[in-house]
Each structure stands twice: as C-alpha cells, then as structure tokens.
Amino acid sequence: MNKTDPNDALGLAQIVRTGWYREVTVKSLDSQVIRSFLSSRARLVEVRVDLVNQIRGVLKPFGLLAGKGGHQPFIDRVRELVANGP
C-alpha cells in the first residue's frame, strides 16, 4: 500500500477501532525543567571526566602522574607537576 494521507487515516482509524494504542500523558512543565537540568548536569559531568582523562593522558608520556583524588584539587596537582617542566 502506498504511503498517502488517506491510507494513513485509514490505518489510524483501524488502530483506534482495534484498541492497539496506549494513552500517554504530557509531563508537566516542572518535570520537564527538572529533567532538562538533570540531563545537562549529567552531560557536564561527562565532559569534566573526559577533560581530566585527556589531561592525564597528555602528562603520562612525560612521566607526570597526577595521582588519585585526595585533599588537593586536580588542577592544583597538575599545576605543581608542570611548574618545573618544559
């Protein structure tokens, strides 16, 4: 069957007659905003981890290891490592 508007209308009518559909609810604006913030935060965390790993990868061939966490922030550990370097 060709894809045309009348054929689509017939198909949709058949779906409604047979009950092959589920109702969906539209999420509230508040829940959409919260989901947006959570998604944005998750993406920012991914980008931060990628950047930290990239910096670690650039330093490693030179024998500079930033080490694991600790009480000192990552940027300060990196600055100390590269302060005396080329």
C-alpha positions as CSV (number, residue, x, y, z in Angstrom):
1,M,0.0,0.0,0.0
2,N,1.3,3.4,-0.9
3,K,2.0,5.9,1.8
4,T,-0.6,8.6,1.4
5,D,-2.7,10.7,3.7
6,P,-5.9,8.8,3.0
7,N,-4.1,5.5,3.6
8,D,-2.6,6.9,6.9
9,A,-6.0,8.0,8.0
10,L,-7.4,4.5,7.3
11,G,-4.5,2.9,9.2
12,L,-5.0,5.2,12.2
13,A,-8.8,4.6,12.2
14,Q,-8.1,0.8,12.2
15,I,-5.7,1.2,15.2
16,V,-8.3,3.1,17.1
17,R,-11.0,0.6,16.3
18,T,-8.9,-2.4,17.5
19,G,-7.6,-0.6,20.6
20,W,-3.9,-1.1,19.6
21,Y,-2.7,2.0,21.4
22,R,-2.0,3.4,24.8
23,E,-2.8,6.7,26.2
24,V,0.1,8.9,27.1
25,T,0.2,11.8,29.4
26,V,2.1,15.0,28.8
27,K,4.6,15.7,31.5
28,S,4.2,18.9,33.5
29,L,6.4,21.9,32.8
30,D,8.1,21.5,36.2
31,S,9.1,17.9,35.5
32,Q,10.4,18.8,32.0
33,V,12.6,21.6,33.6
34,I,13.9,19.2,36.2
35,R,14.7,16.5,33.6
36,S,16.4,19.2,31.5
37,F,18.6,20.2,34.4
38,L,19.5,16.6,35.3
39,S,20.4,15.8,31.7
40,S,22.5,19.0,31.5
41,R,24.3,18.2,34.7
42,A,25.0,14.6,33.6
43,R,26.5,15.8,30.4
44,L,28.7,18.4,32.2
45,V,30.0,15.7,34.5
46,E,30.8,13.5,31.4
47,V,32.7,16.4,29.8
48,R,34.6,17.1,33.1
49,V,35.7,13.4,33.4
50,D,36.7,13.4,29.7
51,L,38.8,16.5,30.2
52,V,40.5,15.2,33.3
53,N,41.3,11.9,31.5
54,Q,42.6,13.8,28.5
55,I,45.0,15.9,30.7
56,R,46.2,12.7,32.5
57,G,46.8,11.1,29.0
58,V,48.9,14.1,27.9
59,L,51.0,14.1,31.0
60,K,51.7,10.4,31.3
61,P,54.2,10.1,28.4
62,F,56.3,12.6,30.2
63,G,56.3,10.6,33.5
64,L,54.0,13.1,35.2
65,L,51.3,11.3,37.1
66,A,48.6,13.5,38.8
67,G,47.6,10.6,41.1
68,K,44.2,9.9,42.6
69,G,42.0,12.4,44.4
70,G,42.9,13.4,47.9
71,H,42.6,16.7,49.6
72,Q,44.2,18.7,46.9
73,P,42.1,19.7,43.8
74,F,43.1,18.1,40.5
75,I,44.1,21.5,38.9
76,D,46.5,22.3,41.7
77,R,48.2,18.8,41.4
78,V,48.6,19.4,37.6
79,R,50.0,22.9,38.1
80,E,52.6,21.5,40.5
81,L,53.6,18.8,38.1
82,V,54.1,21.1,35.1
83,A,55.6,24.0,37.0
84,N,59.1,22.7,36.5
85,G,58.6,21.2,33.1
86,P,59.2,22.4,29.6
